[in-house]
């Protein structure tokens, strides 16, 4: 029965994917005529910057994987207690009362949240993260190909975006707005597609005990309509934010007031964060059941509500791990780049060296963030699989059951 239901998946929300294809075709034709000159870079600085940054990235990825695979509890503790404490102590060195107050409040809230909410469920969350890391490592080749493809599309889209709209024209026409919308839409579609593939890899392993990247890719393909629906929501929000930001800059240059724009930007930021959180929780459920986007929203919410918020706790804990790991990586490669510039004084006086550094770092930062995000998607998919199909997960991951039985 289960295999029959998996084979009978339908292509839901097809209208969103068709609309995306139409918009992509339209804006691509317009984009070709609007291309600006490709940014120049320092060829001499390219190789040393590429070498140091790629080397640091590989070291970081290895450490991050080993940490999430074998010491997830430690990583969660570092992200929720140690990292906020370090930031608080660093803030005191600034002698700025507002910075100190903000960092202190953040540290206090993080401390209470960890001991009151996360720590009681830490064995469950850590076990889920470590098992997810194990499952993804069994699909290393497929996950690597997925990451490279996803990051390549995102980077290409970003460079096209900058080349077409890099002149920051004061007047933005209808086609420019549509191009911005399509660029964001492609960006989010790529991210969500990768998340669904990762979720499908974990679901297939947890339910069926088999590793099939092709089947996981098929599940994601059948979800392209729902992915496009979610991507459209995020694209519309971010397009509106970008247009408001430009309007705010023009008002500042003219000396006009910006109060309304600031309020609207704050509201859009809140709505965007909520929509992104909703999508993070919806896609694992959508992957598991093959339901359409709007149906998945309601049913995933009901599942979360019935199970005492374990899913939300896990998502919050992993989200902080991703944030601070990514922040550490940014500092890590910043130190590496500073070393390269210090060892080559000629780079410091050449503006193209900094452009080169940006060209090198952008895809690496995107790759690392996408790598870390896989663990969030995979962990939520594993939790949903256990909540919905405990018997099948028990037969395929018996070691996991001993650790999470108390939280069912």
CORRA-V376384 format. One record per residue. N is the residue number from 0. SS is DSSP state (H for helix, E for strand, L for the rest). PSI is psi as a letter, one per 40 degrees, with the letter a starting at -180 (* if undefined). Layout:
BEGIN
n: {N:N}
ss: {SS:SS}
psi: {PSI:PSI}
END
This chain:
BEGIN
n: {0:1:2:3:4:5:6:7:8:9:10:11:12:13:14:15:16:17:18:19:20:21:22:23:24:25:26:27:28:29:30:31:32:33:34:35:36:37:38:39:40:41:42:43:44:45:46:47:48:49:50:51:52:53:54:55:56:57:58:59:60:61:62:63:64:65:66:67:68:69:70:71:72:73:74:75:76:77:78:79:80:81:82:83:84:85:86:87:88:89:90:91:92:93:94:95:96:97:98:99:100:101:102:103:104:105:106:107:108:109:110:111:112:113:114:115:116:117:118:119:120:121:122:123:124:125:126:127:128:129:130:131:132:133:134:135:136:137:138:139:140:141:142:143:144:145:146:147:148:149:150:151:152:153:154:155:156:157:158:159:160:161:162:163:164:165:166:167:168:169:170:171:172:173:174:175:176:177:178:179:180:181:182:183:184:185:186:187:188:189:190:191:192:193:194:195:196:197:198:199:200:201:202:203:204:205:206:207:208:209:210:211:212:213:214:215:216:217:218:219:220:221:222:223:224:225:226:227:228:229:230:231:232:233:234:235:236:237:238:239:240:241:242:243:244:245:246:247:248:249:250:251:252:253:254:255:256:257:258:259:260:261:262:263:264:265:266:267:268:269:270:271:272:273:274:275:276:277:278:279:280:281:282:283:284:285:286:287:288:289:290:291:292:293:294:295:296:297:298:299:300:301:302:303:304:305:306:307:308:309:310:311:312:313:314:315:316:317:318:319:320:321:322:323:324:325:326:327:328:329:330:331:332:333:334:335:336:337:338:339:340:341:342:343:344:345:346:347:348:349:350:351:352:353:354:355:356:357:358:359:360:361:362:363:364:365:366:367:368:369:370:371:372:373:374:375:376:377:378:379:380:381:382:383:384:385:386:387:388:389:390:391:392:393:394:395:396:397:398:399:400:401:402:403:404:405:406:407}
ss: {L:H:H:H:H:H:H:L:L:L:L:L:L:H:H:H:H:H:H:H:H:H:H:H:H:H:H:H:H:H:H:H:H:H:L:L:L:L:L:L:L:L:H:H:H:H:H:H:H:H:H:H:H:H:H:H:H:H:H:H:H:H:H:H:H:H:H:H:H:H:L:H:H:H:H:H:H:H:H:H:H:H:H:H:H:H:H:H:H:H:H:H:H:H:L:L:H:H:H:H:H:H:H:H:H:H:H:H:H:H:H:H:H:H:H:H:H:H:H:H:H:H:H:H:H:H:H:H:H:H:H:H:H:H:H:H:H:H:L:H:H:H:H:H:H:H:H:H:H:H:H:H:H:H:H:H:H:H:H:H:H:H:H:H:H:L:L:L:L:L:L:L:L:H:H:H:H:H:H:H:H:H:H:H:H:H:H:H:H:H:H:H:H:H:H:H:H:H:H:H:H:H:H:H:H:H:H:H:L:L:L:L:H:H:H:H:H:H:H:H:H:H:L:H:H:H:H:H:H:H:H:H:H:H:H:H:H:H:H:H:H:H:H:H:H:H:H:H:H:H:H:H:H:H:L:L:L:L:H:H:H:H:H:H:H:H:H:H:H:H:H:H:H:H:H:H:H:H:H:H:H:H:H:H:H:H:H:H:H:L:L:L:H:H:H:H:H:H:H:H:H:H:H:H:H:H:L:L:L:H:H:H:H:H:H:H:H:H:H:H:H:H:H:H:H:H:H:H:H:H:H:H:H:H:H:H:H:H:H:H:H:H:H:L:H:H:H:H:L:L:H:H:H:H:H:H:H:H:H:H:H:H:H:H:H:H:H:H:H:H:H:H:H:H:H:H:H:H:H:H:H:H:H:H:H:H:H:H:L:H:H:H:H:H:H:H:L:H:H:H:H:H:H:H:H:H:H:L}
psi: {d:d:d:d:d:d:e:f:i:i:g:i:f:d:d:d:d:d:d:d:d:d:d:d:d:d:d:d:d:d:d:d:e:e:h:i:h:h:h:i:i:h:d:d:e:d:d:d:d:d:d:d:d:d:d:d:d:d:d:d:d:d:d:d:d:d:d:d:d:d:f:d:d:d:d:d:d:d:d:d:d:d:d:d:d:d:d:d:d:d:d:d:d:d:e:h:d:d:d:d:d:d:d:d:d:d:d:d:d:d:d:d:d:d:d:d:d:d:d:d:e:d:d:d:d:d:d:d:d:d:d:d:d:d:d:d:d:e:f:d:d:d:d:d:d:d:d:d:d:d:d:d:d:d:d:d:d:d:d:d:d:d:d:d:e:e:e:f:i:d:h:h:a:d:d:d:d:d:d:d:d:d:d:d:d:d:d:d:d:d:d:d:d:d:d:d:d:d:d:d:d:d:d:d:d:d:d:e:f:i:h:g:d:d:d:d:d:d:d:d:d:e:e:d:d:d:d:d:d:d:d:d:d:d:d:d:d:d:d:d:d:d:d:d:d:d:d:d:d:d:d:d:d:e:e:i:i:e:d:d:d:d:d:d:d:d:d:d:d:d:d:d:d:d:d:d:d:d:d:d:d:d:d:d:d:d:d:d:e:f:i:i:d:d:d:d:d:d:d:d:d:d:d:d:d:d:f:f:e:d:d:d:d:d:d:d:d:d:d:d:d:d:d:d:d:d:d:d:d:d:d:d:d:d:d:d:d:d:d:d:d:d:e:g:d:d:d:d:e:h:d:d:d:d:d:d:d:d:d:d:d:d:d:d:d:d:d:d:d:d:d:d:d:d:d:d:d:d:d:d:d:d:d:d:d:d:d:d:g:d:d:d:d:d:d:d:g:d:d:d:d:d:d:e:d:e:e:*}
END
